[in-house]
Amino acid sequence: MESIAALSKKLEDYLNPAEVKQVNKAYDFACEAHSGQYRSSGDPYVSHPVAVASILSTLRMDEDSLSAAMLHDVMEDTGIPKTVIEKKFNKNVANLVDGVSKLDKLSIVKGTETEAENLQKMVLAMSKDIRVIVVKLADRLHNMRTLMYVDREKQLRIAKETLEIYAPIAHRIGMNSLYRELEDLAFKTVYPTRYERLKAAVKKNRGGQKRVLNKIQKDISSRLLKGGIAAIVEGREKHIYSIYRKMKERRRSFEEIMDVYAIKIVVDSAENCYRSLGHIHSLYKPVEGRFKDYIAIPKSNGYQSIHTGVIGLKGIPVEIQIKTQEMNDMAENGIASHWLYKSGDRSDSSPQIKARRWVAGLLEMRESYETTEEFIESVKTDIFPDEIYVFTPQGEIIEMSAGSTAIDFAYAVHTDIGHHCRACRINKKLAPLSVPLESGQTVEILREKVPQTSPAWLNFATTPRARSSIRHYLSNLKTSEARKFGKKLLDQSLASLNIKLRDIDKDDLRGALDSIGGRSLNRILKEIGLGLRVANIVAQQIAGFVNQDSELRSNSAVPLEITGSEGLIVNYATCCKPIPGDSVIGHFTADKGLVVHQERCKNILSFREDPQQCFPINWGEHSGRVFTAQIKIVANDEPGLLANIASAITDEETNICSIQTTELNPGTHDFVLDLEVSDRLHLSKIIRKIKNLKSVVSISRIHDQEMRQAKVLH
């Protein structure tokens, strides 16, 4: 246990006397507040805040952060209010203590609703002052170091939470020294046997590497010195959990992972980083595709360095990182280095600016997701992505996560560009929107005047920003469409009662809406359109305020007219695949709105007479949309049979969506085809065309699920 005297001595290296005095004052306050309290280890409780402050001192954090570390448990454990801390110290300290106290209450593993709520609280706390998460990480690190004193169940919960959330956050904001230790400690707790075996293997491997590694370091140092570059050259060892993760993800053996030597070179300037690179490449042969310039283009967490891969002595692969001392400190401490280098750096590449942007992005994302599961997964995906760098046609560099597609790129540039995207060019060639991008590519987005946003984009959009923007747009679009469609449904139902919505007295309408639940007309229309309310019932409720006898005068429901252009609100059943010209009926569902079925579809026979669930429908003027119809062909086998069928279909200007074939018996085949058709007339032409083929025995349309299941039995 470190004493306050020893800590004060360390702080004097970079804080002035008044600042050290504030930290000591916080210690005295914590001692008094935690008097009589002990940790599971048996140590006085105040030893924990001192240890947390000591960790922060190695990061050279400011006096307010250190004071907050001393006080971070007093609100929660002793009941001292925030106002007292603010009065005793200052507003910054009070806010930091309050923020950390709130994070202390959070449990982020398991339980979807709670998990999402707590993640949101964490994001909000970080957005107010990024130092909150730095103090919390230091707190978590000391708790991990002393985890052996609590029961096994608690150990596992805390360790898993650390691996899943806190270690990745430390990595995301560039605090690699904390990140590595948090991961290793958590790994040791969750998988103690695996940890010890890997630790022993690393130690053994280190002994075998030492001679070769020393020789490589010596050769590099000598070459740089001859070139007039003063440098620190040292071996860089992988931490144990990263080795385990690579073995698991890449399905490699320990020997395959450890056969790459790692060297870190620290020089005095960015210029000498590039000069050193030249000397290294003249000494050893560079490996193609292993060069990365993170100085010119820093990582999303502010990390800067030059990375290169070379073939060293005896053909041994060597990974080399070249950076300045400041870059090295930034790599280890991330956003905490802001308080070490108080140079007023406000460049886009500074870690604190990047961290704030990231947190702001999380806040924006929080508003866009309708379900907690989506938010959780997006946060976890976004915590630490691998980066790629692509260019706009104007030469601007856009930083993206690995696996991003052109759709992700469009939304990264601007949300409106994403919504209006119709196609893309990659390196001046047309390419699908779904193709994963690679570093160095130039991407041009081709746009339309009207939004083109499609639900299908969610199948290949990978970045949280793109996915949340698409979902948000579709949600708003669905709401707008739902209102329009709901009005159409209500108008149809009111028409059966000889009432027009526009003719209803405002007071009567307000009274009717109050009886329904006091909601606005737009809300009611939306709920009708989404299938959450039945238009017939709402119409009856409204009619009651217009004419008490209206229910007696009601006719059967007026059929709703659909065209196929209703968008997201009207869906067409996949069980019976209705097309224009079919006799159809609408079935209301809470999740899909109105689903159109064929009248004879067996899936709705049980409730087709229920006006609360089903609604009569007529086809209106054709919209130009294509529908899917399914046909079954039985034909005798002959050369070119399938080609003849396909030719007959394409002659009628349609597409084959899918085709399945089964051999019924030797010489006879059963084909099931999904075709794009405009209506029954179009389908009839196709069927006649195929029927005229001499090899075709029979052809029919498959109308419902039962018949489609029957084909499987052949």
Secondary structure, 3 states (H helix, E strand, C coil): CCCHHHHHHHHCCCCCHHHHHHHHHHHHHHHHHCCCCECCCCCECCHHHHHHHHHHHHCCCCHHHHHHHHHCCHHHHHCCCHHHHHHHCCHHHHHHHHHHHHHHCCCCCCCHHHHHHHHHHHHHHHHHCCHHHHHHHHHHHHHHHCHHHCCHHHHHHHHHHHHHHHHHHHHHCCCHHHHHHHHHHHHHHHCHHHHHHHHHHHHHHHHHHHHHHHHHHHHHHHHHHHCCCCCEEEECCCCHHHHHHHHHHHCCCHHHHHCCEEEEEEECCHHHHHHHHHHHHHHCEECCCCCEECCCCCCCCCCCCEEEEEECHHHCEEEEEEEEHHHHHHHHHHHHHHHHCCCCCCCCCCHHHHHHHHHHHHHHHHHHCCCHHHHHHHHHHHCCCCEEEEECCCCCEEEEECCCEHHHHHHHHCHHHHHCEEEEEECCEEECCCCECCCCCEEEEEECCCCCCCHHHHHCCCCHHHHHHHHHHHHHHHHHHHHHHHHHHHHHHHHCCCCCHHHCCHHHHHHHHHHHCCCCHHHHHHHHHCCCCCHHHHHHHHHHHHCCCCCCCCCCCCCEEECCCCCCCEEECCCCCCCCCCCEEEEEECCCEEEEEECCCHHHCCCCCCCCCEEEEEECCCCCCCEEEEEEEEEECCCCHHHHHHHHHHHCCCCEEEEEEEEEECCEEEEEEEEEECCHHHHHHHHHHHHCCCCEEEEEECCCHHHHHHHHCC
